[in-house]
């Protein structure tokens, strides 16, 4: 951990590493299968949430996943938020193999509310 980094910060690098690890556990070396998409998505989300909670940072997390067969179609994703940019954050992780695209978005909302 960077000595300049506060343990209360939403750290994109830490979140990204967790999500990439979870994607790799469930999607590396597999081909797209529409019957397994729900299970893969749930496993990525559940295990990412557990790993994020283990960081013991003062955040509520919300995670979304998109799994899409790679068939030449376009995948576009956008989000908008209204929050405190000093302490809240989001991390988007894009992953793909020869048969599918995966996009995971993690929103981190700080539990520490300044009274000023």
N, C-alpha and C positions, 0 to 999 in steps of 0.2 A: 504494500500500500504506500502510496506517495505520502511523505511526511506533511505536505501542504494540505492534503485532503482531510476534511473533517469526517469523522465517522457518522455524522448526521446528514451528510450530503447524498443526493441521488447521483450515484456515480455510473455514468453510461458504460464505461469500460467493464466494471464489475457485473452489471446487469447483462451486457452483451455476452460476456464469457459464460455466464450461467445458461442463458438461452441457447447459445450455440452448442454447448455441451449437451443439453437436453434434446435439441434437434438431432444431433449426431447419434445419440443413443437410440432413437426411434426411427430415423429415416435413412441413415447411411446404409448403403448396400441393399435397399429395397426398391421395388418398382411401384409406381402408382397403382393403387387398388381402391376403388371407390368404397368398397365395403369396409375398409380399414381406416378411412379418413377420420371418422368420429373418435375411434380409439386412439389414433395417433395424436389428434388435436387435444383430447382430454389428458393424455399422458404428458404431453409437452407442457400444457398449462399447469396441471397439478404438481408435477415435479419442479417446474420453474418456480412456482409459488412457494413450495417448501424450501427450496434453496435460497430464495430471496428472504424469506422470513428468518432463516438461519443466520443471515447477516446481522440481525438484531439492530436494524436501523428504524427510525421512527416514521415508517411509511405504511400507507395502505396501497396495495397494488391491484391493478386491473390488467388482465392480459387477454388479448385477442389473437386468434390464429386464422390464417387463410391457407388452405392447401388446395392446389389446383393442378390438374393434369397438364403437362407440357404438350400442347397440341397446336401451337402457333397462334393461339388467341392472346389478346393483350390483357395484362393484369395491371390495374391502376388502383391505388389506395391513397386516401387522403384523410387527414384528421384535423380537428380544430379544438382548441382548448382555451379556457379562461381560468388562469391560475396565477400563482405567485412564481414567476420565473426564477427567483432567487433560491427557492427550495424545492419546488415541484419539478418533475421532468418526465420525459418519455424516451424510450429507446426502441428503434425499429430494427429488426434483424431480418435480412433477406437471405434465403438459402435456396439452392436448386441442385438437382442432379439431372440425369438424362431424361427422366420421365415426369418430374414434377417441380413446381415452385412452392415454396413455403415462406410466408411472411408472418412474423410474430411481432406484435406491438405490446410493449409494457409501459403502463402509465404508473408513475409513482407520485402519490399525493402525501405531502408532509403532514404528520400529526402535530407538529410543533407550530402553534399559531402565535405570532408575535402580538403583543397587546398594544403596540404603538400606533 
